[in-house]
């Protein structure tokens, strides 16, 4: 169990990246959704023991993560948003280098672990290719392999599918789905479909605050009776937006827009009909309510 209690972080210049963040995260895949600048990467860096908070406490299976960093790093795997690769190394060479840094013994044990992980992330055939020629998805899969070298009990992945094409995203989803059965995995992303497909629990962070801590199903259920769709002239979109939160809009004609709105407390706008909600609708109904960006 990962327990986060009252984390706050303000950067020089007064940017309040985290404001009293508290979460309890058990085994399996936990999704952290939020727009760019919401505080996700700051939280991930603190959990990865790379950044000190101004206030708060974090424990993992009873160990104080902030006070006993060296001990916790032996149980931790981390794939940051921008992971640095050595383009002239091969996939196998890079993993062996990181295995040495993680203290995995030299010789047969290290080679066996590297080969096992290359197989797991479907890079065995590319093991002797230089990383500089890898696609974005291959690099991300190699990044996961390095994060798993020491058999971590806590895995943190920050925006892992950003920039991947649909085929590589599916491969990455399948890889994470396999990993999540064994350990605590925190998936930080602004891509709603990643959470919808992979996570049994999730939180939404906005403006450095947790604005929802729920399940994908509960988040969608919250929308019942509050989601409406209608077609209006382009000039009337802002008028509708003054009465209800506009979640999405599509061109419906030369001078018309088909829009979906979230009406939290009031009736549907004139001419709108009730519609089914999605997790993406739930997400967009929440972000912006915190009143700021971190």
FENKA-V22801 format. One line per field, one symbol per residue. burial: + if it has 24 or more other C-alpha atoms within 12 Angstrom, else -. Layout:
BEGIN
burial = ???
END
This chain:
BEGIN
burial = ++++++++++-----++++++++++++++++++++++++++++++++++--++--+++++---+++-----++++++++++---+----++++++++++--+-------++-++++++-++++--++---+--+-+++++++++++++++++++++++++++-----++-+++-+++-++--++++++++++++++++++++++++++++++++++--++-++--+++++++----+--+---++++++-------+++++++----++-------++++++++++++----++
END
